[in-house]
């Protein structure tokens, strides 16, 4: 059986790092993040936004090492759909 782990993809690692840093900032420094956010953001919503950023970041880290193309394709498609729907909303 072939291995399902490969060397980490640097693009997905960068996405994971950025998402987890955003989540940490939204949770630990909400006032500074609210000031830098592109639209008006109440403090409670800043904490709520941290959850999807954590999930997206962890998913990117896990996917960065996935070797099976079919598994990568499914997860990348769902990540792209989530990002596009968030931009549209």
C-alpha positions as CSV (number, residue, x, y, z in Angstrom):
1,X,0.0,0.0,0.0
2,X,1.4,3.4,-1.0
3,X,2.1,6.0,1.7
4,X,-0.4,8.7,2.2
5,X,2.1,11.1,3.6
6,X,4.4,13.3,1.4
7,X,6.7,16.3,1.9
8,X,4.6,19.3,3.0
9,X,3.2,21.6,0.3
10,X,4.6,25.1,1.1
11,X,1.5,26.9,-0.3
12,X,-0.8,25.0,1.9
13,X,1.5,25.4,4.9
14,X,1.5,29.1,4.3
15,X,-2.3,29.1,4.1
16,X,-2.5,27.2,7.4
17,X,-0.1,29.5,9.2
18,X,-2.0,32.6,8.0
19,X,-5.4,31.2,9.0
20,X,-4.2,30.1,12.5
21,X,-2.5,33.5,13.0
22,X,-5.8,35.3,12.1
23,X,-7.7,33.0,14.4
24,X,-5.3,33.6,17.3
25,X,-5.4,37.4,16.7
26,X,-9.2,37.4,16.6
27,X,-9.3,35.5,19.9
28,X,-6.4,37.1,21.8
29,X,-6.3,40.7,20.4
30,X,-9.9,41.4,19.3
31,X,-9.6,45.2,19.6
32,X,-6.6,45.4,17.3
33,X,-8.1,42.9,14.8
34,X,-11.4,44.8,14.7
35,X,-9.5,48.0,13.9
36,X,-7.7,46.3,11.1
37,X,-10.7,44.4,9.8
38,X,-12.0,45.6,6.4
39,X,-15.6,46.0,7.7
40,X,-17.3,46.8,11.0
41,X,-17.0,43.9,13.3
42,X,-18.4,43.6,16.8
43,X,-16.2,41.8,19.4
44,X,-18.5,38.8,19.7
45,X,-18.4,38.3,15.9
46,X,-14.6,38.5,16.0
47,X,-14.5,35.5,18.3
48,X,-17.0,33.6,16.2
49,X,-14.9,34.3,13.0
50,X,-12.0,32.6,14.7
51,X,-13.6,29.2,14.6
52,X,-13.7,28.8,10.8
53,X,-10.2,30.2,10.5
54,X,-8.9,27.5,12.9
55,X,-10.7,24.8,11.0
56,X,-9.4,26.1,7.7
57,X,-5.9,26.3,9.0
58,X,-5.9,22.8,10.5
59,X,-7.4,21.5,7.3
60,X,-4.6,23.2,5.2
61,X,-1.9,21.6,7.4
62,X,-3.4,18.2,7.2
63,X,-3.9,18.5,3.4
64,X,-0.3,19.7,2.9
65,X,1.0,16.2,3.7
66,X,-1.7,14.2,1.9
67,X,-0.2,12.1,-1.0
68,X,-3.4,10.8,-2.6
69,X,-4.5,13.2,-5.5
70,X,-8.2,12.2,-5.2
71,X,-8.2,13.1,-1.5
72,X,-6.5,16.4,-2.1
73,X,-8.9,17.2,-4.9
74,X,-12.0,16.8,-2.8
75,X,-10.7,18.8,0.1
76,X,-9.2,21.6,-2.1
77,X,-12.6,21.9,-3.9
78,X,-14.4,22.3,-0.6
79,X,-11.8,24.9,0.7
80,X,-12.2,26.8,-2.6
81,X,-16.0,26.7,-2.4
82,X,-15.9,28.0,1.2
83,X,-13.5,30.8,0.3
84,X,-15.6,31.9,-2.7
85,X,-18.8,31.8,-0.7
86,X,-17.3,33.9,2.1
87,X,-16.1,36.4,-0.5
88,X,-19.5,36.6,-2.1
89,X,-21.3,36.9,1.2
